Amino acid sequence: MSEELAMIVITDTVEHEDGSATYTFDMDSASQKRVTELGLEFIITCAAYGVDIQEALKVVADYGKVFVNDNS
């Protein structure tokens, strides 16, 4: 089975005074399908383990901060 190349392109970025930003993306059909699959997998996994989605995202963000600092 061959994997179709998925492309996600940032088409616009608006930076805000508080340091946050809003991004606009353009995704082809392969990207939309894959993002949907990953999102559903994430939600179902959280539900299976009884983990709140926002808490799971916080764990990932915290892990990323540690991982980046450990590899700098």
N, C-alpha and C positions, 0 to 999 in steps of 0.2 A: 504494500500500500504506500503510495507516495504522498508526502505531506505538501499541501498547497501553501505557497508562501503567503504569509499574513503581513499586512502593512497597517501600521497605525501612525498617522502623521499629525503633529501638532500644527494646527492652522492659525491659531491666534492665542496670544498670552496677554492678559491684563494684570499688571501688578497693582496691589492695593497698598494704601498708606500703612496698614497694620503689618505689612510684611508678607501677607498671604498673596496668592495669585489665583486667577481663574484661567483655565485652559480650555480651548476648543479643539476637538479631535475630529479627524476624518478617518474612518475605518472602512476597509473593503469588506466584502461579505465573509471571507475566510476569517478575518479578525473579529468581526461581530459574532460569528459562530463560536470561535475559541474563547472570547471574553465571556460569553454567555455560559459556556460549559464550565469554565473555571469559577465563575461566580456561583453557579449552582452547586458545584462541588464544595466550595468554601462554606456556603450556607448549610448544606446538608451535613457536612462534617461538624460544624459548630453545633447543629441541632443534635446530632448523634451523641456528642460528648457533653451536651448541656452547657455549652459555652456561649455567652452573649457575644454577638457579632462585633459590637464596638470594643468589648474587652479583648477579643481575639485580634482585632486590628491594632489595638494598643500594644499587645504583646509583640506583634510583628514589628511595629515601629520602634519599640524599646530594644528588641533584638538587633534591628538594623543599626541603631545608634552604637550599641556595644560592638557589633561586628566591624563597623567602619572605624571606630576608635582603636580596636585591637589590630587592625590591618594597616594603620597609617604609619 
